[in-house]
């Protein structure tokens, strides 16, 4: 039997970009995506913080200060082989958007985000630190990208 499609109807759907990460959301999201326990995520995040790779990981803030230079954070990722082209595209034109603010700001610490770029360090155990940093980098890109409605 042969069939002919006469009409296709559909509609666009859009998911809003995620709000910046506070501690609880980082643990829930990262453990679900990376299949690592929330306790282990926090231990890895503390190690990354101690090494200067991410901001303080124990915060309830999910809104960036308007004066924070988020473009500088995204710029550090433009040379990455995995997502550098996307980071460059975000910075180059119409894809840039300010992150959607959450509803909490304790004024003590910013939301959790990478503070500098790393392709991976020799002393990172089992690559877990790199996975957490990659996760945070990807989420950071979604916060600043008008085209990223989902992640």
ROSE-4610 file (N, C-alpha, C; in Angstrom, 1 decimal, always signed):
// ROSE-4610
residu = [X/X/X/X/X/X/X/X/X/X/X/X/X/X/X/X/X/X/X/X/X/X/X/X/X/X/X/X/X/X/X/X/X/X/X/X/X/X/X/X/X/X/X/X/X/X/X/X/X/X/X/X/X/X/X/X/X/X/X/X/X/X/X/X/X/X/X/X/X/X/X/X/X/X/X/X/X/X/X/X/X/X/X/X/X/X/X/X/X/X/X/X/X/X/X/X/X/X/X/X/X/X/X/X/X/X/X/X/X/X/X/X/X/X/X/X/X/X/X/X/X/X/X/X/X/X/X/X/X/X/X/X/X/X/X/X/X/X/X/X/X/X/X/X/X/X/X/X/X/X/X/X/X/X/X/X/X/X/X/X/X/X/X/X/X/X/X/X/X/X/X/X/X/X/X/X/X/X/X/X/X/X/X/X/X/X/X/X/X/X/X/X/X/X/X/X/X/X/X/X/X/X/X/X/X/X/X/X/X/X/X/X/X/X/X/X/X/X/X/X/X/X/X/X/X/X/X/X/X/X/X/X/X/X/X/X/X/X/X/X/X/X/X/X/X/X/X/X/X/X/X/X/X/X/X/X/X/X/X/X/X/X/X/X/X/X/X/X/X/X/X/X/X/X/X/X/X/X/X/X/X/X/X/X/X/X/X/X/X/X/X/X/X/X/X/X/X/X/X/X/X/X/X/X/X/X/X/X/X/X/X/X/X/X/X/X/X/X/X/X/X/X/X/X/X/X/X/X/X/X/X/X/X/X/X/X/X/X/X/X/X/X/X/X/X/X/X/X/X/X/X/X/X/X/X/X/X/X/X/X/X/X/X/X/X/X/X/X/X/X/X/X/X/X/X/X/X/X/X/X/X/X/X/X/X/X/X/X/X/X/X/X/X/X/X/X/X/X/X/X/X/X/X/X/X/X/X/X/X/X/X/X/X/X/X/X/X/X/X/X/X/X/X/X/X/X/X/X/X/X/X/X/X/X/X/X/X/X/X/X/X/X/X/X/X/X/X/X/X/X/X/X/X]
num = [1/1/1/2/2/2/3/3/3/4/4/4/5/5/5/6/6/6/7/7/7/8/8/8/9/9/9/10/10/10/11/11/11/12/12/12/13/13/13/14/14/14/15/15/15/16/16/16/17/17/17/18/18/18/19/19/19/20/20/20/21/21/21/22/22/22/23/23/23/24/24/24/25/25/25/26/26/26/27/27/27/28/28/28/29/29/29/30/30/30/31/31/31/32/32/32/33/33/33/34/34/34/35/35/35/36/36/36/37/37/37/38/38/38/39/39/39/40/40/40/41/41/41/42/42/42/43/43/43/44/44/44/45/45/45/46/46/46/47/47/47/48/48/48/49/49/49/50/50/50/51/51/51/52/52/52/53/53/53/54/54/54/55/55/55/56/56/56/57/57/57/58/58/58/59/59/59/60/60/60/61/61/61/62/62/62/63/63/63/64/64/64/65/65/65/66/66/66/67/67/67/68/68/68/69/69/69/70/70/70/71/71/71/72/72/72/73/73/73/74/74/74/75/75/75/76/76/76/77/77/77/78/78/78/79/79/79/80/80/80/81/81/81/82/82/82/83/83/83/84/84/84/85/85/85/86/86/86/87/87/87/88/88/88/89/89/89/90/90/90/91/91/91/92/92/92/93/93/93/94/94/94/95/95/95/96/96/96/97/97/97/98/98/98/99/99/99/100/100/100/101/101/101/102/102/102/103/103/103/104/104/104/105/105/105/106/106/106/107/107/107/108/108/108/109/109/109/110/110/110/111/111/111/112/112/112/113/113/113/114/114/114/115/115/115/116/116/116/117/117/117/118/118/118/119/119/119/120/120/120/121/121/121/122/122/122/123/123/123/124/124/124/125/125/125/126/126/126/127/127/127/128/128/128/129/129/129/130/130/130/131/131/131/132/132/132/133/133/133/134/134/134/135/135/135/136/136/136/137/137/137/138/138/138/139/139/139/140/140/140/141/141/141/142/142/142/143/143/143/144/144/144/145/145/145/146/146/146/147/147/147/148/148/148/149/149/149/150/150/150/151/151/151]
x = [+0.8/+0.0/+0.9/+0.4/+1.1/+0.2/+0.9/+0.1/+0.7/+0.0/+0.4/+0.1/+1.1/+0.8/+0.3/-0.9/-1.6/-1.3/-1.1/-0.9/-0.1/+0.8/+1.5/+1.2/+0.7/+0.5/+1.4/+1.9/+2.7/+2.9/+3.5/+3.7/+5.1/+5.7/+7.0/+6.8/+7.8/+7.7/+9.1/+9.1/+10.3/+10.4/+11.5/+11.8/+12.7/+12.4/+13.2/+14.5/+15.6/+16.9/+16.9/+17.7/+17.7/+18.2/+17.8/+18.3/+19.7/+20.6/+21.9/+21.8/+22.9/+22.9/+23.2/+22.3/+22.6/+23.0/+23.4/+23.9/+22.9/+21.7/+20.8/+20.5/+20.3/+20.0/+21.3/+22.5/+23.7/+23.7/+23.5/+23.6/+22.5/+21.3/+20.2/+20.5/+20.8/+21.0/+22.3/+23.4/+24.6/+24.5/+23.9/+23.9/+23.0/+21.9/+21.1/+21.7/+22.5/+23.1/+24.4/+25.2/+26.5/+26.4/+25.3/+25.2/+26.2/+26.4/+27.3/+26.4/+26.6/+25.8/+25.9/+24.9/+25.0/+26.1/+26.3/+27.4/+28.8/+29.0/+30.2/+30.3/+29.2/+29.2/+29.7/+29.2/+29.6/+31.1/+31.6/+33.0/+33.9/+33.5/+34.2/+34.1/+32.9/+32.8/+33.7/+33.8/+34.7/+36.1/+36.5/+37.9/+38.1/+37.2/+37.3/+37.4/+36.6/+36.6/+38.0/+38.5/+39.8/+40.9/+40.8/+41.8/+41.6/+40.5/+40.3/+39.6/+38.9/+38.3/+36.8/+36.1/+34.7/+34.5/+33.4/+33.0/+32.6/+32.4/+32.0/+30.8/+30.9/+29.7/+28.6/+28.7/+27.7/+27.0/+26.1/+25.3/+23.9/+23.0/+21.6/+21.3/+22.3/+22.1/+21.9/+20.8/+20.6/+20.3/+21.0/+20.9/+22.2/+22.8/+24.0/+23.9/+24.9/+25.0/+25.0/+24.3/+24.3/+25.7/+26.6/+27.9/+28.9/+28.5/+29.5/+29.7/+31.0/+31.4/+31.3/+30.1/+29.9/+30.5/+30.6/+31.2/+32.7/+33.4/+34.8/+34.8/+33.9/+33.8/+33.6/+32.6/+32.4/+33.5/+34.2/+35.4/+36.5/+36.7/+37.7/+37.5/+36.3/+35.9/+35.9/+36.3/+36.2/+37.2/+38.3/+39.3/+39.1/+38.0/+37.8/+37.3/+37.9/+37.5/+36.1/+35.5/+34.1/+33.1/+33.2/+32.2/+32.7/+33.9/+34.5/+33.8/+33.4/+32.7/+31.3/+30.7/+29.4/+29.6/+30.7/+31.0/+31.3/+32.1/+32.4/+31.1/+30.2/+29.0/+28.1/+28.1/+27.3/+27.9/+29.2/+29.8/+29.7/+29.6/+29.7/+28.5/+27.4/+26.2/+25.0/+23.9/+22.6/+22.2/+23.1/+22.8/+23.0/+23.7/+24.0/+22.7/+22.5/+21.4/+21.8/+21.4/+21.7/+21.0/+21.7/+21.0/+19.7/+18.8/+17.5/+17.7/+17.3/+17.6/+16.6/+17.1/+16.3/+15.7/+15.1/+14.5/+15.2/+16.5/+17.3/+18.6/+18.9/+20.3/+20.6/+21.6/+22.0/+23.1/+23.5/+24.5/+25.9/+26.0/+27.3/+28.2/+27.6/+28.3/+27.5/+28.1/+27.4/+26.9/+26.1/+25.7/+27.0/+26.9/+28.0/+28.3/+29.6/+30.0/+31.5/+32.0/+33.4/+34.1/+35.2/+36.0/+37.1/+37.5/+38.5/+38.4/+39.0/+38.9/+39.9/+39.5/+40.5/+40.1/+41.0/+40.7/+40.9/+41.3/+41.5/+42.9/+43.1/+44.4/+44.9/+46.2/+46.8/+46.4/+46.3/+46.0/+44.5/+43.6/+42.2/+41.9/+41.3/+41.0/+39.9/+40.2/+39.1/+38.3/+38.8/+38.1/+36.8/+36.4/+35.2/+35.2/+36.3/+36.4/+36.1/+36.7/+36.5/+35.1/+34.4/+33.0/+32.1/+32.4/+31.7/+32.0/+33.2/+33.5/+32.9/+32.9/+32.2/+30.7/+30.1/+28.7/+28.5/+29.3/+29.1/+29.3/+30.3/+30.6/+29.4/+28.8/+27.7/+26.5/+26.2/+25.1/+25.4/+26.6/+26.9/+26.6/+27.0/+26.7/+25.2/+24.4/+23.0/+22.4/+23.0/+22.5/+22.7/+23.7/+24.0/+23.6/+22.9/+22.6/+21.1/+20.7/+19.3/+18.8/+19.7/+19.2/+19.1/+19.6/+19.6/+18.4/+17.3/+16.1/+16.1/+17.0/+17.1/+18.6/+18.9/+20.3/+20.4]
y = [-1.2/+0.0/+1.3/+2.3/+3.5/+4.6/+5.5/+6.6/+7.9/+8.9/+10.3/+11.2/+11.9/+12.9/+14.1/+14.5/+15.7/+16.9/+16.8/+18.0/+17.6/+18.5/+18.3/+19.6/+19.4/+20.5/+20.3/+21.4/+21.4/+22.8/+22.9/+24.2/+24.2/+25.3/+25.4/+25.4/+24.8/+24.9/+25.4/+26.0/+26.7/+26.5/+26.1/+26.0/+27.2/+27.8/+28.9/+28.4/+29.2/+28.8/+28.6/+27.8/+27.5/+28.8/+28.9/+30.0/+29.5/+30.5/+30.1/+29.1/+28.4/+27.3/+27.7/+27.3/+27.3/+25.9/+25.7/+24.4/+23.2/+23.3/+22.2/+21.9/+22.9/+22.6/+22.1/+22.5/+21.9/+20.4/+20.1/+18.7/+17.8/+18.3/+17.6/+17.4/+18.5/+18.4/+17.6/+17.9/+17.2/+15.7/+15.3/+13.9/+13.2/+13.8/+13.2/+13.0/+14.0/+13.9/+13.1/+13.3/+12.6/+11.2/+10.9/+9.7/+9.5/+10.6/+10.6/+11.1/+10.6/+11.0/+12.4/+13.0/+14.4/+14.7/+13.8/+13.9/+14.0/+13.1/+13.1/+14.4/+14.9/+16.1/+17.2/+17.3/+18.4/+18.3/+17.0/+16.8/+17.3/+16.9/+17.4/+18.9/+19.5/+20.9/+21.6/+21.1/+21.7/+21.7/+20.5/+20.4/+21.4/+21.5/+22.5/+23.9/+24.2/+25.5/+25.8/+24.8/+25.0/+25.2/+24.6/+24.8/+26.0/+26.8/+28.0/+27.9/+26.7/+26.5/+26.9/+26.9/+27.4/+28.3/+29.0/+29.9/+29.0/+29.7/+29.0/+28.1/+26.8/+25.9/+25.8/+26.5/+26.4/+27.8/+28.0/+29.2/+29.0/+29.8/+29.8/+30.8/+31.6/+32.6/+32.0/+32.4/+32.0/+33.1/+34.3/+35.5/+36.2/+36.5/+37.2/+38.6/+39.2/+40.6/+41.3/+42.3/+43.0/+43.4/+43.7/+44.2/+43.1/+41.8/+40.7/+40.6/+40.4/+40.3/+38.8/+38.4/+37.1/+36.8/+37.8/+37.6/+37.2/+37.7/+37.3/+35.8/+35.3/+33.8/+33.0/+33.4/+32.7/+32.8/+33.9/+34.1/+33.1/+32.8/+31.8/+30.4/+30.1/+28.8/+28.7/+29.8/+29.8/+28.9/+28.5/+27.7/+26.2/+25.8/+24.4/+23.7/+22.5/+21.7/+21.2/+21.1/+20.5/+21.6/+22.7/+23.7/+25.1/+25.2/+26.6/+27.3/+26.6/+27.3/+27.8/+27.1/+27.6/+28.8/+28.8/+29.9/+31.1/+30.9/+32.0/+32.6/+31.7/+32.1/+32.9/+32.5/+33.3/+34.7/+34.8/+36.1/+37.0/+36.3/+37.1/+37.8/+37.5/+38.2/+38.1/+37.7/+37.8/+36.7/+35.7/+34.6/+35.0/+36.1/+36.5/+37.1/+36.6/+37.2/+37.2/+38.2/+38.1/+36.9/+36.2/+35.1/+35.5/+34.5/+34.7/+34.6/+35.6/+35.6/+34.7/+34.0/+33.2/+34.2/+33.6/+34.4/+34.6/+34.2/+34.2/+34.9/+35.8/+36.4/+36.7/+36.0/+36.2/+37.2/+37.8/+38.9/+38.4/+37.2/+36.7/+36.1/+35.3/+34.6/+34.6/+34.6/+34.6/+33.1/+32.9/+31.5/+30.7/+29.4/+28.5/+28.6/+28.9/+29.0/+28.8/+28.4/+28.3/+29.6/+29.7/+30.9/+31.1/+29.9/+29.9/+28.6/+28.6/+27.4/+26.4/+25.1/+24.0/+22.9/+22.4/+21.2/+19.9/+20.0/+18.8/+19.0/+18.6/+18.7/+17.3/+17.1/+15.8/+15.1/+15.9/+15.3/+15.1/+15.3/+15.1/+13.6/+13.1/+11.7/+11.2/+10.2/+9.5/+10.4/+11.6/+12.5/+13.1/+12.8/+13.2/+14.8/+15.3/+16.8/+17.4/+16.8/+17.4/+17.3/+16.2/+16.0/+17.1/+17.4/+18.4/+19.8/+20.1/+21.4/+21.5/+20.4/+20.5/+20.7/+20.1/+20.3/+21.8/+22.3/+23.7/+24.7/+24.3/+25.2/+25.1/+23.9/+23.8/+24.6/+24.5/+25.2/+26.7/+27.2/+28.6/+29.1/+28.3/+28.6/+28.8/+27.9/+28.0/+29.2/+29.7/+30.9/+32.1/+32.1/+33.3/+33.2/+32.1/+31.9/+31.9/+32.8/+32.9/+31.7/+31.0/+29.8/+28.6/+28.6/+27.4/+27.4/+26.7/+26.6/+25.4/+24.5/+23.3/+22.9/+22.0/+21.5/+20.1]
z = [+0.0/+0.0/+0.0/-0.7/-0.8/-0.1/+0.6/+1.2/+0.8/+0.8/+0.5/+1.6/+2.1/+3.2/+2.6/+3.0/+2.4/+3.2/+4.5/+5.3/+6.6/+7.0/+8.3/+9.1/+10.3/+11.2/+12.4/+12.9/+14.0/+14.6/+15.7/+16.3/+16.9/+17.0/+17.7/+19.2/+19.8/+21.3/+21.7/+22.9/+23.4/+24.9/+25.3/+26.7/+27.1/+28.2/+28.7/+29.1/+29.0/+29.4/+30.9/+31.5/+32.9/+33.7/+34.9/+35.7/+36.2/+36.6/+37.1/+38.2/+38.4/+39.4/+40.8/+41.7/+43.2/+43.5/+44.8/+45.2/+45.0/+45.4/+45.3/+43.8/+43.0/+41.6/+40.9/+41.2/+40.7/+41.0/+42.2/+42.6/+41.9/+41.9/+41.2/+39.7/+39.1/+37.6/+37.3/+37.9/+37.6/+37.9/+39.1/+39.4/+38.4/+37.9/+37.0/+35.6/+35.2/+33.9/+33.9/+34.9/+35.0/+35.7/+36.3/+37.0/+38.2/+38.9/+40.1/+41.2/+42.4/+43.5/+43.9/+44.5/+44.9/+45.8/+46.7/+47.7/+47.0/+46.0/+45.2/+44.3/+43.8/+43.0/+43.9/+45.2/+46.1/+46.4/+46.6/+46.9/+45.7/+44.5/+43.3/+43.2/+43.4/+43.3/+44.3/+45.5/+46.5/+46.0/+45.4/+44.9/+43.8/+42.9/+41.8/+42.3/+43.4/+44.0/+44.6/+45.4/+46.0/+45.0/+43.8/+42.7/+41.9/+42.2/+41.5/+40.2/+39.9/+38.7/+38.6/+39.8/+39.8/+41.0/+40.9/+42.1/+43.3/+44.4/+45.6/+45.4/+45.7/+45.3/+46.3/+47.4/+48.4/+48.5/+47.6/+47.5/+47.2/+47.7/+47.3/+46.2/+45.8/+44.8/+43.4/+42.7/+41.3/+40.4/+40.7/+39.9/+39.9/+38.7/+38.6/+38.9/+39.5/+39.7/+38.3/+38.0/+36.7/+36.2/+37.2/+36.8/+36.5/+36.6/+36.4/+34.9/+34.6/+33.2/+32.7/+32.3/+31.9/+30.5/+29.7/+28.4/+28.5/+29.5/+29.7/+30.1/+30.8/+31.2/+29.9/+29.1/+27.8/+26.9/+26.8/+25.9/+26.2/+27.5/+27.8/+27.2/+26.8/+26.3/+24.8/+24.1/+22.6/+21.9/+22.6/+22.0/+22.3/+23.0/+23.3/+22.1/+21.9/+20.7/+20.7/+21.9/+22.0/+21.9/+22.5/+22.4/+22.1/+21.7/+21.4/+20.3/+19.2/+18.1/+18.6/+19.5/+20.0/+20.9/+21.7/+22.6/+21.7/+20.7/+19.8/+19.1/+18.7/+18.1/+19.0/+20.3/+21.3/+21.4/+21.4/+21.6/+20.3/+19.2/+17.9/+17.5/+18.0/+17.4/+18.3/+17.6/+18.2/+19.1/+19.3/+20.2/+21.7/+22.0/+23.3/+24.0/+25.2/+26.0/+27.5/+28.2/+29.7/+30.3/+31.3/+31.9/+32.6/+32.6/+33.2/+34.7/+35.5/+36.9/+37.6/+38.6/+39.5/+40.6/+41.6/+42.6/+43.9/+43.9/+45.2/+45.0/+45.9/+45.8/+47.3/+47.8/+49.2/+49.3/+48.2/+48.1/+48.6/+49.0/+49.6/+48.5/+47.6/+46.5/+45.2/+44.1/+42.8/+42.6/+41.6/+41.2/+40.9/+40.9/+40.6/+39.1/+38.8/+37.4/+37.3/+36.1/+35.9/+36.1/+36.7/+36.8/+35.8/+35.3/+34.2/+33.4/+32.3/+31.4/+31.7/+31.5/+31.6/+30.7/+29.9/+29.1/+29.8/+31.1/+32.0/+32.6/+33.8/+34.5/+34.7/+34.8/+35.0/+36.3/+37.3/+38.6/+39.0/+38.0/+38.3/+38.3/+39.3/+39.5/+38.6/+37.8/+37.0/+36.1/+35.8/+34.9/+35.5/+36.7/+37.3/+37.4/+37.8/+38.0/+36.6/+35.5/+34.2/+33.8/+34.2/+33.8/+34.5/+35.8/+36.5/+35.9/+35.6/+35.0/+33.6/+32.8/+31.5/+31.7/+32.7/+32.9/+33.3/+34.2/+34.6/+33.4/+32.5/+31.4/+30.4/+30.2/+29.3/+29.8/+31.1/+31.7/+31.6/+31.8/+31.7/+30.3/+29.3/+27.9/+27.7/+28.2/+28.1/+28.7/+29.8/+30.5/+29.6/+28.7/+28.0/+26.5/+26.1/+24.7/+24.4/+23.6/+23.2/+22.5/+21.8/+21.0/+21.9/+23.1/+23.9/+24.8/+24.3/+25.2/+26.0/+25.7/+26.5/+26.6/+27.6/+27.7/+28.2]
